[in-house]
Amino acid sequence: MHRTLCCAVATSTSHRALVRLFRHLGMQDAVTAAKRAAAYRAVDENIKTNQVVGIGSGSTIVYAVERIAERVKSEHLLVTCVPTSFQAVSLITSSNLILSDLNRHPELDVAIDGADEVDMQLNCIKGGGGCHTQEKLVAANANTFIVIADDRKDSKTLGEKWTKGIPIEVIPFAYVSVMKRIASLGLQPILRMATQKAGPVVTDNGNFVVDATFNEVYDWCKLQHKLICIPGVVETGLFIGMASKAYFGNADGSVRVRNKEDTA
């Protein structure tokens, strides 16, 4: 009797665990479909032959590179890629695409990148992966900056869905003084710690990342100016007025497009 009851309980527990697993996998599949839909449509509508293209970083950009590689092979496009991170370099080279850099190609036709959050005016928070300094450099030197994301990243205002704060790359030598100055602006700075090593996250540039959380809606342009003027700040994850267009993918494969002209 006792053994039968234990087996029944174990079976019930295992069943619940499997249900949770399948739901989790279903959600993952839906997010993947949304990311791929946004990336594919953005590439199809914006990438042409003889272009220099900035390649962003993160999980969604994987599908953009995937689609670029498909089109390069099938349509014989000539596309030169400028990476924003170690990850982007790996994606470009493993896809047999032409790799360049910002020094050889200081002016790009288009840059495609993901975002952690996008508001109604196409302002973005980026830097969840710690690559926002290079991402901003590439985006700023592109004639057109395109954002791709799944629909979870679409918000009315910054901070509505993304609650991890504004990523700020800082010089390690000055991170304590920088955090004090960030706090004086009403933000709550937290030094980002690594998960697979002891100590803080270190960027591709050898710097630290401070995540500055906030509880109110700011004039983002003014806040960006105040933050970038702090000695020791390298760059912030606020991308204000930079994006020309955003593609938001949905789980059913549909895509919503927001143009800069529509936000005026």
matplotlib code that plots the C-alpha trace (Angstrom):
import matplotlib.pyplot as plt

x = [0.0, 2.8, 4.8, 1.8, 1.1, 4.8, 4.8, 1.5, 3.0, 6.2, 4.3, 2.1, 5.2, 7.0, 3.9, 3.7, 7.4, 7.0, 4.0, 6.1, 9.0, 6.7, 5.2, 8.6, 9.8, 6.6, 7.3, 10.9, 9.7, 7.3, 10.0, 12.4, 9.7, 9.1, 12.8, 13.4, 10.3, 11.6, 15.1, 14.2, 11.8, 14.3, 17.0, 14.7, 13.6, 16.9, 19.9, 21.0, 24.2, 27.3, 26.4, 28.5, 26.3, 26.8, 26.1, 24.8, 25.0, 22.6, 20.2, 18.0, 21.0, 21.7, 18.7, 19.6, 23.1, 21.4, 19.2, 22.0, 24.1, 21.1, 20.6, 24.3, 24.5, 21.2, 21.2, 25.0, 25.0, 28.2, 27.8, 30.6, 30.0, 31.2, 30.9, 29.9, 31.4, 33.3, 30.0, 29.3, 32.8, 32.1, 28.7, 30.1, 33.1, 31.2, 28.7, 31.5, 30.5, 33.0, 34.4, 35.6, 35.8, 35.0, 38.5, 38.3, 34.7, 33.9, 30.6, 28.0, 24.9, 22.9, 23.3, 21.0, 20.8, 18.5, 17.4, 16.4, 13.5, 12.1, 9.7, 7.1, 9.6, 12.1, 14.4, 16.1, 17.8, 20.7, 23.6, 22.1, 24.9, 27.5, 28.3, 26.6, 29.7, 30.6, 27.0, 26.5, 29.7, 28.5, 24.9, 26.1, 28.2, 25.4, 23.2, 20.3, 19.9, 17.4, 16.2, 14.9, 13.2, 10.4, 7.2, 8.1, 10.6, 8.0, 7.0, 5.2, 8.1, 11.5, 11.5, 7.9, 9.2, 12.9, 13.6, 17.3, 18.3, 20.5, 23.8, 26.7, 30.3, 32.8, 36.6, 37.4, 39.8, 36.9, 33.8, 33.2, 33.3, 31.2, 28.6, 28.4, 27.8, 25.2, 23.4, 23.4, 21.2, 18.5, 19.4, 20.3, 23.7, 24.7, 28.0, 27.1, 28.7, 29.7, 27.9, 30.7, 33.6, 34.4, 34.1, 32.4, 31.5, 34.3, 33.4, 35.2, 37.0, 38.2, 35.8, 33.1, 29.3, 27.1, 23.4, 21.5, 17.9, 15.3, 11.7, 10.5, 10.3, 13.2, 14.0, 16.2, 18.3, 19.2, 19.9, 22.2, 24.1, 24.4, 25.7, 28.2, 29.7, 30.6, 34.4, 35.0, 31.8, 32.7, 29.2, 25.6, 23.0, 20.6, 20.1, 18.1, 16.9, 19.1, 16.8, 15.1, 12.9, 12.0, 10.7, 8.8, 8.2, 5.2, 5.0, 2.6, 5.3, 3.7, 5.8, 4.9, 7.0, 7.4, 9.1, 10.7, 8.4, 5.4, 6.7, 6.9]
y = [0.0, 2.4, 1.5, 1.9, 5.4, 6.4, 5.3, 7.2, 10.4, 10.0, 9.4, 12.5, 14.6, 13.4, 14.2, 17.8, 18.2, 17.0, 19.4, 22.3, 21.2, 21.0, 24.4, 25.8, 24.3, 25.5, 29.1, 28.8, 27.6, 30.6, 33.1, 31.5, 31.7, 35.4, 36.2, 34.4, 36.1, 39.6, 38.9, 37.3, 40.1, 42.8, 41.2, 40.6, 44.2, 46.0, 43.9, 44.3, 43.5, 45.6, 46.7, 47.1, 45.7, 46.1, 42.9, 43.3, 40.9, 38.7, 35.9, 37.5, 38.5, 34.8, 34.5, 37.7, 36.3, 33.0, 34.7, 36.9, 33.8, 32.1, 35.0, 35.5, 31.9, 31.7, 35.2, 35.7, 38.9, 40.7, 41.7, 42.9, 42.5, 44.7, 42.9, 44.5, 41.7, 38.5, 36.7, 38.6, 37.8, 34.1, 34.2, 36.0, 33.7, 30.5, 31.5, 32.2, 35.8, 38.6, 40.0, 43.6, 46.2, 49.8, 51.1, 49.6, 50.5, 53.6, 54.2, 51.4, 51.1, 49.5, 48.0, 45.3, 44.6, 43.4, 45.3, 44.6, 47.1, 49.5, 52.3, 54.0, 56.5, 53.8, 54.6, 51.5, 50.0, 47.7, 46.1, 43.0, 41.1, 43.8, 44.7, 48.1, 50.3, 48.5, 48.2, 52.0, 52.7, 50.6, 51.9, 55.5, 55.0, 53.3, 55.2, 53.1, 51.4, 48.6, 46.9, 43.4, 41.8, 39.5, 41.2, 41.0, 43.8, 46.3, 48.8, 52.1, 53.6, 52.4, 50.5, 49.2, 45.6, 45.8, 46.0, 45.3, 48.9, 50.8, 49.0, 51.4, 50.4, 51.9, 51.9, 49.4, 51.9, 54.3, 52.1, 53.1, 56.8, 56.3, 54.4, 57.2, 59.8, 57.6, 57.3, 61.1, 61.2, 59.2, 55.9, 52.6, 51.4, 47.7, 46.2, 43.3, 40.1, 37.1, 33.8, 31.5, 33.2, 34.8, 38.6, 41.1, 40.8, 42.0, 43.4, 42.8, 46.1, 45.0, 47.2, 46.6, 47.0, 48.8, 48.3, 51.5, 50.7, 53.4, 54.0, 56.8, 58.0, 60.3, 62.7, 60.0, 62.4, 64.5, 61.5, 60.1, 63.4, 63.4, 59.8, 60.1, 63.2, 61.3, 60.7, 56.9, 56.2, 54.7, 54.4, 53.7, 51.3, 54.2, 54.3, 57.5, 58.7, 56.3, 53.6, 54.1, 51.1, 48.3, 44.8, 43.0, 39.3, 37.3, 33.6, 33.0, 34.3, 37.7, 40.8, 44.4, 47.2, 50.6, 53.3, 56.4, 58.6, 57.0, 58.2, 61.9]
z = [0.0, 1.0, -2.0, -4.4, -2.9, -3.3, -6.9, -7.6, -6.0, -8.0, -11.2, -10.5, -9.7, -12.9, -15.0, -13.6, -14.3, -17.9, -18.4, -17.1, -19.4, -22.5, -21.7, -21.4, -24.6, -26.3, -25.1, -26.3, -29.8, -29.9, -29.1, -31.6, -34.3, -33.4, -33.5, -36.8, -38.4, -37.5, -38.6, -41.9, -42.9, -42.0, -44.0, -47.0, -47.0, -46.3, -47.5, -51.1, -53.0, -52.8, -49.2, -46.1, -43.3, -39.5, -37.7, -34.1, -31.2, -29.2, -29.8, -32.5, -34.7, -35.2, -37.5, -39.4, -40.2, -41.1, -43.6, -45.0, -45.6, -47.3, -49.6, -50.4, -51.5, -53.4, -55.0, -55.3, -53.2, -52.4, -48.7, -46.4, -42.7, -39.8, -36.4, -33.1, -30.8, -30.6, -31.1, -34.3, -35.6, -35.0, -36.7, -39.8, -40.2, -39.5, -42.2, -44.7, -45.1, -45.8, -42.6, -42.2, -39.5, -38.8, -39.6, -43.1, -43.6, -41.5, -43.3, -43.5, -45.6, -42.9, -39.4, -38.0, -34.3, -31.6, -28.5, -24.9, -25.2, -27.8, -27.0, -29.2, -30.5, -31.4, -28.5, -27.3, -24.3, -25.4, -23.6, -21.9, -23.5, -22.7, -26.3, -26.4, -26.9, -30.2, -31.1, -30.8, -32.8, -35.6, -35.5, -35.4, -38.6, -40.6, -42.9, -41.7, -38.3, -38.1, -34.9, -34.8, -31.8, -30.7, -29.6, -25.9, -26.4, -27.7, -25.0, -24.7, -22.6, -21.6, -18.4, -18.9, -19.5, -19.2, -15.5, -15.4, -15.9, -18.3, -19.1, -18.7, -19.7, -17.3, -16.8, -14.0, -12.3, -11.7, -11.2, -7.6, -8.2, -11.4, -9.4, -6.9, -9.6, -11.2, -7.9, -7.6, -10.7, -9.0, -10.5, -8.7, -10.0, -9.7, -10.8, -13.1, -11.9, -14.0, -13.7, -15.1, -13.3, -10.0, -10.2, -12.5, -16.2, -18.4, -21.8, -25.1, -24.4, -21.0, -19.0, -16.4, -16.8, -14.3, -14.7, -13.5, -12.6, -12.5, -11.3, -13.5, -17.1, -18.0, -20.7, -22.2, -24.3, -21.3, -19.1, -21.8, -21.8, -18.0, -17.9, -20.8, -19.1, -16.0, -16.0, -16.3, -18.3, -21.7, -23.2, -22.2, -23.5, -24.3, -28.1, -28.5, -31.9, -33.7, -35.2, -38.5, -38.3, -35.9, -36.8, -34.0, -34.7, -33.4, -32.5, -35.5, -37.9, -38.5, -38.1, -37.1, -38.5, -36.9, -39.0, -37.6, -39.7, -37.9, -34.5, -35.3]

ax = plt.figure().add_subplot(projection="3d")
ax.plot(x, y, z, "-o")
ax.set_aspect("equal")
plt.show()
